[in-house]
Amino acid sequence: MNSINRLLHKTRTLLTTSLIQRSLTSGTDGEVRISQLLKEKFPQATSLKVVDISGGCGSMYEIHIESEEFKGKKTVHQHQLVNQALKDEIKAMHGLRIFTAVPKQ
């Protein structure tokens, strides 16, 4: 059973890494920059999606992030952590939608 769990964990890690790398290679400059910052700030993120919902001008983004770093924290605190990680970028934005979660086991 342990070997199966290890294999599942490795597979999940590889798929997550692939998904994050793929999201970093496509998208607007703002999406790529924000994704990179969040990936650095939340290295345990198992899912990360950043979408420019302003039509490409970079004034509003939607962020979906799942990370173990959020475990045991209330949603408001999770969002504060994301806001803190993006404090410099937020200054140039008109709006930001944040969706956070702890990965399901």
C-alpha positions, 0 to 999 in steps of 0.5 A: 500500500505504501508503494501505491501511495508513493506512486500516486504522490509522484504522479500527482506532483508531476501532473501539478508541475506540468500544469503550473509550467504550462500555465506559465508558458501561455497567457498574458504577461501579467498572468505569467508574472502573477503565476510566478510570484504565487508559485514562489510564495506558495511552493506547495501549491498543487493547483494554480490558475491565473486569468486576466478577466479584464480583456487583456489589459491587466486591470483585473485578475481571477486567481484559483490556488490550492496549497497545503500552506492554507491548511488550518487557516480561515478563508479570510486569512488565506486571501490575506496571504495571497494579497500580501504575496501580490501587494506590489502588483495589486497597486496597479489593479482595479480588482482581484478575485481570489479562490483558495483551497486546501488540496483534497487528500 
